[in-house]
Amino acid sequence: MSATIERREQQLAQMSWTDFIQTALTDWPHYIVEFEATARLAPQGDEPSLRVLVDHERALVEFARQEHASADSLQLLQQFLTAHRR
C-alpha cells in the first residue's frame, strides 16, 4: 500500500497546477460517493472520522471547481478547516 501511495504522491508532485486541478475535477468526485458508502457501513464510533473524510473530499473537489472557475477557492478551504478545528 505505501508503494502505491508513494507512486501517487510522485505523480501529483510532477503535475502543473492546472493539471492537478483538472485531475481533481475529473478523477476525484467519485471518491465522494465511495466514501459516503463506506461511512454508512462504519462501525459505531467511526462515523465522525468518516464524516471528516467525506467532508474533506467534498471541500477538495469544490475547491478545484472554484479554482478552475477563478473564484474565491480559498474561502471554501478555510471554512472546512474552521469546521474541523480541534
Residue pairs with C-beta under 8 A, 6 or more apart in sequence:
12 20
12 23
15 23
21 64
21 67
21 68
22 68
24 60
24 61
24 63
24 64
25 61
25 64
25 65
25 68
28 57
28 60
28 61
28 64
29 61
31 57
32 54
32 57
32 58
32 61
35 50
35 53
35 54
35 57
36 54
38 50
39 47
39 50
39 51
39 53
39 54
42 50
52 84
55 80
55 83
55 84
56 80
59 76
59 77
59 79
59 80
62 76
63 73
63 74
63 76
63 77
64 73
66 72
66 73
66 76
67 73
